[in-house]
Amino acid sequence: MELARQAGKYKGRTPKTATHARIVALRRAGHSITKTAELAACSVSQVKRVWAMRESE
Protein backbone atom coordinates (compact mmCIF):
# COMPACT_ATOMS: atom_id res chain seq x y z
CA MET A 1 0.00 0.00 0.00
CA GLU A 2 2.82 2.39 0.78
CA LEU A 3 4.27 2.09 -2.72
CA ALA A 4 0.84 2.60 -4.27
CA ARG A 5 0.25 5.62 -2.03
CA GLN A 6 3.58 7.15 -3.11
CA ALA A 7 2.65 6.55 -6.76
CA GLY A 8 -0.70 8.30 -6.18
CA LYS A 9 -2.75 5.20 -6.93
CA TYR A 10 -4.04 4.54 -3.41
CA LYS A 11 -6.15 7.29 -1.92
CA GLY A 12 -8.04 5.41 0.78
CA ARG A 13 -11.75 5.10 1.39
CA THR A 14 -14.02 7.86 0.11
CA PRO A 15 -15.83 9.71 2.90
CA LYS A 16 -19.60 9.38 3.30
CA THR A 17 -20.61 12.95 2.63
CA ALA A 18 -24.18 12.46 3.85
CA THR A 19 -22.98 11.26 7.26
CA HIS A 20 -20.46 14.08 7.48
CA ALA A 21 -23.12 16.67 6.64
CA ARG A 22 -25.46 15.20 9.24
CA ILE A 23 -22.73 15.30 11.90
CA VAL A 24 -21.95 18.94 11.15
CA ALA A 25 -25.64 19.89 11.17
CA LEU A 26 -26.27 18.16 14.49
CA ARG A 27 -23.22 19.76 16.12
CA ARG A 28 -24.21 23.20 14.84
CA ALA A 29 -27.69 22.64 16.27
CA GLY A 30 -26.07 22.35 19.70
CA HIS A 31 -26.05 18.60 20.29
CA SER A 32 -23.25 17.08 22.34
CA ILE A 33 -20.67 14.80 20.76
CA THR A 34 -22.25 11.72 22.32
CA LYS A 35 -25.79 12.67 21.28
CA THR A 36 -24.58 13.49 17.76
CA ALA A 37 -22.97 10.05 17.51
CA GLU A 38 -26.22 8.40 18.59
CA LEU A 39 -28.36 10.39 16.16
CA ALA A 40 -25.96 10.00 13.23
CA ALA A 41 -25.46 6.27 13.96
CA CYS A 42 -21.68 6.51 14.08
CA SER A 43 -18.89 6.44 16.64
CA VAL A 44 -17.88 9.24 18.97
CA SER A 45 -14.40 9.24 17.44
CA GLN A 46 -15.87 9.79 13.98
CA VAL A 47 -17.86 12.77 15.25
CA LYS A 48 -14.72 14.24 16.79
CA ARG A 49 -12.69 13.64 13.62
CA VAL A 50 -15.33 15.14 11.28
CA TRP A 51 -15.96 18.11 13.56
CA ALA A 52 -12.24 18.86 13.88
CA MET A 53 -11.84 18.61 10.11
CA ARG A 54 -14.72 21.04 9.54
CA GLU A 55 -13.46 23.48 12.17
CA SER A 56 -10.03 23.64 10.55
CA GLU A 57 -11.48 24.64 7.15
SVG drawing of the C-alpha trace seen along z (x, -y; Angstrom):
<svg xmlns="http://www.w3.org/2000/svg" viewBox="-31 -27 38 29">
<polyline fill="none" stroke="black" stroke-width="0.4" points="0.0,0.0 2.8,-2.4 4.3,-2.1 0.8,-2.6 0.3,-5.6 3.6,-7.1 2.6,-6.5 -0.7,-8.3 -2.8,-5.2 -4.0,-4.5 -6.2,-7.3 -8.0,-5.4 -11.8,-5.1 -14.0,-7.9 -15.8,-9.7 -19.6,-9.4 -20.6,-13.0 -24.2,-12.5 -23.0,-11.3 -20.5,-14.1 -23.1,-16.7 -25.5,-15.2 -22.7,-15.3 -22.0,-18.9 -25.6,-19.9 -26.3,-18.2 -23.2,-19.8 -24.2,-23.2 -27.7,-22.6 -26.1,-22.4 -26.1,-18.6 -23.3,-17.1 -20.7,-14.8 -22.3,-11.7 -25.8,-12.7 -24.6,-13.5 -23.0,-10.0 -26.2,-8.4 -28.4,-10.4 -26.0,-10.0 -25.5,-6.3 -21.7,-6.5 -18.9,-6.4 -17.9,-9.2 -14.4,-9.2 -15.9,-9.8 -17.9,-12.8 -14.7,-14.2 -12.7,-13.6 -15.3,-15.1 -16.0,-18.1 -12.2,-18.9 -11.8,-18.6 -14.7,-21.0 -13.5,-23.5 -10.0,-23.6 -11.5,-24.6"/>
</svg>
